[in-house]
């Protein structure tokens, strides 16, 4: 839920952060998306000034002011950082901000579950016979991926769930922090990959392949899928996979990407991953990012490996993310062609439950505003919650601002629509459906009734940065504005 019940975190500007660090004599240098400083949580204690010779392992996010220390994994808000600096001045050892006991227990349980699964899973090259290995590899489309590559990344196979198992190792001490399970589902002629993570997806912040990155690596390819990272590694390219593919780049991962002077985003082969790549490049700093344009000769990395395409050549043709303010048609030519070839994708994410709506609106596209009107009680909220849920189930990150009915009632409506049954008559099934519902990229604003417009806009912007929200629902405008403003053109 956004923001926390005691109101949104006070926002802080990069200028204020720099002024504060200078005033406190904390050495720092400017990174791409973070400021780097020595950590408050390692080395010398007490009121000694922080030494500029100490390793700069603490990263402060330039947009939100949140920090992460990669040496101790201490993280917190800008206010937590200031509180720890104060403690240090008083000669007290700073303490990393603690998460709630409930969270700690949940994470511990997830690690334990992950360890049990990991021990039951078999290395892919050690299955019973060669035939089973071949069949499994073919099922996942990784026949061209060598055993040596699978071994380096520690990929295993869980026979009971018919799933590939990708480990999440801590960059500190190589302990197992979690897992991702991927299985194949065939419906008719189409193949879909179903993913499950331990811990739950909002706490799963793995950059798959991170322990294999060397200190001196300065170029990186970011992919949206673990199997793509395997393919790139095999082609001799340093690569990492994002935990949630093209749907989101959690800001807590940015510190681990600071060492790279050049990052190429090659997230997938459809237009949604192309849009996501442009969004992520803004977070990572445009000047160091290049993007691989999806196209028939530039499929996703695993496909490129399977088709025997030259990966290095594709990477060389990547476009710089920051282009100048004026362009000629020649520079746009390929993009225009891409839009003509992919007219279906250009028109947006289709609704699965509303074919008639697809005829009217074509699909959900970013940067567009749709207004639904109707008299009180005509079913606007009921319909819009179904309409938003449809997109959310397809991976569109959604933020709800319900100013008219409270979040509990809204979540009850959406959960009922999600389950497609009356849960009040089948309470024993509640936990099962609630667990599945929790996996959706869905967030709620905690406002109710009339609100200051600026506060709402700030919260939305914060959500877009933190959770890569691409769909915001405001229900409804009248409640948000308060009735006295209706005559004013706002």
Helices and strands as residue ranges (DSSP letters): H 14-23, E 28-30, E 34-37, E 58-61, E 67-69, E 75-76, H 78-89, H 101-120, E 122-123, G 124-126, H 130-139, H 147-153, E 156-158, E 163-169, E 176-187, E 190-198, G 210-212, E 219-223, H 226-234, E 239-241, G 245-247, G 251-257, E 262-266, H 271-284, G 286-288, E 289-291, H 301-306, H 311-316, E 319-320, H 329-341, H 343-346, H 355-361, H 380-392, E 398-402, H 407-419, G 423-425, G 427-429, H 430-438, E 442-444, H 453-467, E 471-475, H 477-481, G 483-485
